[in-house]
């Protein structure tokens, strides 16, 4: 008669599984951070009142890998000083962006943008500086929502690219403001941009 043996102990198996699951989770989180989504905090007043200082937004880093940049998008990009910056796309390649019409509105390809009471900071003009810029192909014209406190494309109009930023320098599109939780909200394109052709 043969003696039955107990199955081998599986003490080390539980620890090994825990370590493997933890490492797998870290790897997945790193891959998501590197290629899919990233969190950014707002360091300045330039996008008030849409975004306030210390708000946090989630950015879709794949938005422009599979689709085109759109007017009205809020984007994070490598700014004129090389640092991550956040602004709103007003014009894209081929557009003519002008300030201002008889009613002091910015126009894109001759179509006026109704920015007041939508995203423009209350009580400020769309721009104190007059300009007319033809956006080069593959580039975008960017402005903050708080125009009096935004160092944006207008401040760099004398450079070789007329203040525009290359689409290759776009990190991604901010699509949700998630912190503080009391200000949670989706960041969608304003309807006024749908009128521009």
TORKOL-4160 file (C-alpha; in steps of 0.2 Angstrom, whole numbers, padded with zeros to 4 digits, m for minus):
197
<pt num="1" X="0000" Y="0000" Z="0000"/>
<pt num="2" X="0007" Y="0017" Z="m0005"/>
<pt num="3" X="0007" Y="0032" Z="0006"/>
<pt num="4" X="m0002" Y="0047" Z="0000"/>
<pt num="5" X="0008" Y="0063" Z="0000"/>
<pt num="6" X="0001" Y="0080" Z="0004"/>
<pt num="7" X="0001" Y="0093" Z="m0010"/>
<pt num="8" X="0016" Y="0104" Z="m0009"/>
<pt num="9" X="0014" Y="0120" Z="0001"/>
<pt num="10" X="0009" Y="0136" Z="m0009"/>
<pt num="11" X="0014" Y="0149" Z="0003"/>
<pt num="12" X="0026" Y="0157" Z="m0009"/>
<pt num="13" X="0014" Y="0157" Z="m0023"/>
<pt num="14" X="0003" Y="0170" Z="m0015"/>
<pt num="15" X="0017" Y="0182" Z="m0012"/>
<pt num="16" X="0023" Y="0179" Z="m0030"/>
<pt num="17" X="0006" Y="0183" Z="m0037"/>
<pt num="18" X="0004" Y="0199" Z="m0027"/>
<pt num="19" X="0021" Y="0205" Z="m0033"/>
<pt num="20" X="0017" Y="0201" Z="m0051"/>
<pt num="21" X="0000" Y="0210" Z="m0050"/>
<pt num="22" X="0008" Y="0225" Z="m0042"/>
<pt num="23" X="0021" Y="0226" Z="m0055"/>
<pt num="24" X="0009" Y="0223" Z="m0069"/>
<pt num="25" X="m0002" Y="0237" Z="m0062"/>
<pt num="26" X="0013" Y="0249" Z="m0061"/>
<pt num="27" X="0018" Y="0245" Z="m0079"/>
<pt num="28" X="0000" Y="0248" Z="m0086"/>
<pt num="29" X="m0001" Y="0265" Z="m0076"/>
<pt num="30" X="0016" Y="0270" Z="m0084"/>
<pt num="31" X="0010" Y="0266" Z="m0101"/>
<pt num="32" X="m0006" Y="0275" Z="m0099"/>
<pt num="33" X="0003" Y="0290" Z="m0093"/>
<pt num="34" X="0016" Y="0290" Z="m0107"/>
<pt num="35" X="0005" Y="0286" Z="m0121"/>
<pt num="36" X="m0014" Y="0289" Z="m0117"/>
<pt num="37" X="m0018" Y="0301" Z="m0103"/>
<pt num="38" X="m0010" Y="0313" Z="m0092"/>
<pt num="39" X="m0014" Y="0325" Z="m0078"/>
<pt num="40" X="m0009" Y="0343" Z="m0078"/>
<pt num="41" X="m0012" Y="0357" Z="m0065"/>
<pt num="42" X="m0016" Y="0375" Z="m0069"/>
<pt num="43" X="m0002" Y="0387" Z="m0064"/>
<pt num="44" X="m0008" Y="0404" Z="m0070"/>
<pt num="45" X="m0024" Y="0415" Z="m0072"/>
<pt num="46" X="m0023" Y="0414" Z="m0091"/>
<pt num="47" X="m0037" Y="0402" Z="m0093"/>
<pt num="48" X="m0049" Y="0410" Z="m0080"/>
<pt num="49" X="m0063" Y="0407" Z="m0078"/>
<pt num="50" X="m0064" Y="0391" Z="m0087"/>
<pt num="51" X="m0048" Y="0385" Z="m0077"/>
<pt num="52" X="m0043" Y="0392" Z="m0061"/>
<pt num="53" X="m0026" Y="0392" Z="m0053"/>
<pt num="54" X="m0023" Y="0374" Z="m0045"/>
<pt num="55" X="m0037" Y="0366" Z="m0055"/>
<pt num="56" X="m0032" Y="0349" Z="m0062"/>
<pt num="57" X="m0037" Y="0343" Z="m0079"/>
<pt num="58" X="m0035" Y="0326" Z="m0088"/>
<pt num="59" X="m0027" Y="0327" Z="m0106"/>
<pt num="60" X="m0030" Y="0314" Z="m0120"/>
<pt num="61" X="m0013" Y="0312" Z="m0127"/>
<pt num="62" X="m0020" Y="0302" Z="m0142"/>
<pt num="63" X="m0033" Y="0315" Z="m0147"/>
<pt num="64" X="m0022" Y="0321" Z="m0162"/>
<pt num="65" X="m0014" Y="0305" Z="m0166"/>
<pt num="66" X="m0030" Y="0299" Z="m0174"/>
<pt num="67" X="m0039" Y="0315" Z="m0177"/>
<pt num="68" X="m0037" Y="0333" Z="m0182"/>
<pt num="69" X="m0035" Y="0348" Z="m0170"/>
<pt num="70" X="m0051" Y="0358" Z="m0169"/>
<pt num="71" X="m0054" Y="0376" Z="m0166"/>
<pt num="72" X="m0060" Y="0379" Z="m0148"/>
<pt num="73" X="m0050" Y="0364" Z="m0141"/>
<pt num="74" X="m0041" Y="0367" Z="m0125"/>
<pt num="75" X="m0024" Y="0360" Z="m0127"/>
<pt num="76" X="m0008" Y="0357" Z="m0118"/>
<pt num="77" X="0007" Y="0360" Z="m0128"/>
<pt num="78" X="0026" Y="0363" Z="m0128"/>
<pt num="79" X="0025" Y="0382" Z="m0126"/>
<pt num="80" X="0036" Y="0396" Z="m0133"/>
<pt num="81" X="0048" Y="0394" Z="m0119"/>
<pt num="82" X="0048" Y="0375" Z="m0120"/>
<pt num="83" X="0037" Y="0372" Z="m0105"/>
<pt num="84" X="0020" Y="0364" Z="m0104"/>
<pt num="85" X="0007" Y="0377" Z="m0107"/>
<pt num="86" X="m0012" Y="0377" Z="m0109"/>
<pt num="87" X="m0022" Y="0388" Z="m0120"/>
<pt num="88" X="m0037" Y="0387" Z="m0132"/>
<pt num="89" X="m0035" Y="0384" Z="m0151"/>
<pt num="90" X="m0043" Y="0399" Z="m0160"/>
<pt num="91" X="m0036" Y="0396" Z="m0178"/>
<pt num="92" X="m0028" Y="0381" Z="m0187"/>
<pt num="93" X="m0018" Y="0380" Z="m0203"/>
<pt num="94" X="m0025" Y="0390" Z="m0217"/>
<pt num="95" X="m0036" Y="0401" Z="m0206"/>
<pt num="96" X="m0035" Y="0420" Z="m0205"/>
<pt num="97" X="m0037" Y="0426" Z="m0187"/>
<pt num="98" X="m0041" Y="0444" Z="m0185"/>
<pt num="99" X="m0044" Y="0457" Z="m0171"/>
<pt num="100" X="m0056" Y="0464" Z="m0172"/>
<pt num="101" X="m0072" Y="0468" Z="m0181"/>
<pt num="102" X="m0083" Y="0483" Z="m0178"/>
<pt num="103" X="m0091" Y="0475" Z="m0163"/>
<pt num="104" X="m0074" Y="0471" Z="m0156"/>
<pt num="105" X="m0075" Y="0453" Z="m0159"/>
<pt num="106" X="m0061" Y="0441" Z="m0165"/>
<pt num="107" X="m0065" Y="0434" Z="m0182"/>
<pt num="108" X="m0059" Y="0418" Z="m0190"/>
<pt num="109" X="m0060" Y="0417" Z="m0209"/>
<pt num="110" X="m0071" Y="0432" Z="m0208"/>
<pt num="111" X="m0083" Y="0424" Z="m0196"/>
<pt num="112" X="m0085" Y="0433" Z="m0179"/>
<pt num="113" X="m0083" Y="0423" Z="m0163"/>
<pt num="114" X="m0096" Y="0425" Z="m0149"/>
<pt num="115" X="m0084" Y="0423" Z="m0135"/>
<pt num="116" X="m0092" Y="0434" Z="m0121"/>
<pt num="117" X="m0103" Y="0424" Z="m0109"/>
<pt num="118" X="m0096" Y="0408" Z="m0116"/>
<pt num="119" X="m0078" Y="0407" Z="m0110"/>
<pt num="120" X="m0070" Y="0424" Z="m0111"/>
<pt num="121" X="m0066" Y="0431" Z="m0094"/>
<pt num="122" X="m0080" Y="0443" Z="m0089"/>
<pt num="123" X="m0077" Y="0462" Z="m0093"/>
<pt num="124" X="m0061" Y="0460" Z="m0104"/>
<pt num="125" X="m0060" Y="0463" Z="m0123"/>
<pt num="126" X="m0056" Y="0449" Z="m0134"/>
<pt num="127" X="m0040" Y="0458" Z="m0137"/>
<pt num="128" X="m0033" Y="0475" Z="m0134"/>
<pt num="129" X="m0020" Y="0472" Z="m0148"/>
<pt num="130" X="m0025" Y="0473" Z="m0166"/>
<pt num="131" X="m0018" Y="0459" Z="m0177"/>
<pt num="132" X="m0022" Y="0449" Z="m0193"/>
<pt num="133" X="m0013" Y="0433" Z="m0195"/>
<pt num="134" X="m0013" Y="0419" Z="m0208"/>
<pt num="135" X="m0010" Y="0403" Z="m0199"/>
<pt num="136" X="0003" Y="0393" Z="m0208"/>
<pt num="137" X="m0001" Y="0374" Z="m0212"/>
<pt num="138" X="0002" Y="0362" Z="m0198"/>
<pt num="139" X="0002" Y="0376" Z="m0185"/>
<pt num="140" X="m0011" Y="0383" Z="m0173"/>
<pt num="141" X="m0015" Y="0400" Z="m0166"/>
<pt num="142" X="m0018" Y="0400" Z="m0147"/>
<pt num="143" X="m0026" Y="0412" Z="m0134"/>
<pt num="144" X="m0030" Y="0411" Z="m0116"/>
<pt num="145" X="m0048" Y="0414" Z="m0110"/>
<pt num="146" X="m0042" Y="0428" Z="m0098"/>
<pt num="147" X="m0035" Y="0439" Z="m0112"/>
<pt num="148" X="m0028" Y="0453" Z="m0101"/>
<pt num="149" X="m0018" Y="0440" Z="m0091"/>
<pt num="150" X="m0013" Y="0428" Z="m0105"/>
<pt num="151" X="0004" Y="0428" Z="m0114"/>
<pt num="152" X="m0001" Y="0419" Z="m0129"/>
<pt num="153" X="0001" Y="0419" Z="m0148"/>
<pt num="154" X="m0001" Y="0438" Z="m0148"/>
<pt num="155" X="0015" Y="0440" Z="m0138"/>
<pt num="156" X="0025" Y="0431" Z="m0151"/>
<pt num="157" X="0019" Y="0438" Z="m0168"/>
<pt num="158" X="0036" Y="0444" Z="m0172"/>
<pt num="159" X="0044" Y="0427" Z="m0173"/>
<pt num="160" X="0046" Y="0417" Z="m0189"/>
<pt num="161" X="0030" Y="0408" Z="m0186"/>
<pt num="162" X="0019" Y="0423" Z="m0182"/>
<pt num="163" X="0016" Y="0417" Z="m0164"/>
<pt num="164" X="0009" Y="0400" Z="m0170"/>
<pt num="165" X="0014" Y="0383" Z="m0162"/>
<pt num="166" X="0017" Y="0367" Z="m0172"/>
<pt num="167" X="0004" Y="0354" Z="m0171"/>
<pt num="168" X="0018" Y="0342" Z="m0167"/>
<pt num="169" X="0021" Y="0352" Z="m0151"/>
<pt num="170" X="0003" Y="0348" Z="m0145"/>
<pt num="171" X="0004" Y="0336" Z="m0130"/>
<pt num="172" X="m0015" Y="0333" Z="m0131"/>
<pt num="173" X="m0032" Y="0339" Z="m0128"/>
<pt num="174" X="m0039" Y="0343" Z="m0111"/>
<pt num="175" X="m0056" Y="0335" Z="m0110"/>
<pt num="176" X="m0061" Y="0336" Z="m0091"/>
<pt num="177" X="m0058" Y="0347" Z="m0076"/>
<pt num="178" X="m0058" Y="0334" Z="m0062"/>
<pt num="179" X="m0051" Y="0344" Z="m0047"/>
<pt num="180" X="m0056" Y="0351" Z="m0036"/>
<pt num="181" X="m0071" Y="0340" Z="m0037"/>
<pt num="182" X="m0083" Y="0354" Z="m0034"/>
<pt num="183" X="m0078" Y="0361" Z="m0051"/>
<pt num="184" X="m0079" Y="0344" Z="m0060"/>
<pt num="185" X="m0084" Y="0347" Z="m0078"/>
<pt num="186" X="m0081" Y="0342" Z="m0096"/>
<pt num="187" X="m0071" Y="0354" Z="m0107"/>
<pt num="188" X="m0081" Y="0354" Z="m0123"/>
<pt num="189" X="m0079" Y="0364" Z="m0139"/>
<pt num="190" X="m0089" Y="0380" Z="m0139"/>
<pt num="191" X="m0103" Y="0381" Z="m0151"/>
<pt num="192" X="m0097" Y="0397" Z="m0159"/>
<pt num="193" X="m0083" Y="0388" Z="m0168"/>
<pt num="194" X="m0095" Y="0377" Z="m0177"/>
<pt num="195" X="m0099" Y="0393" Z="m0188"/>
<pt num="196" X="m0082" Y="0395" Z="m0194"/>
<pt num="197" X="m0077" Y="0388" Z="m0212"/>
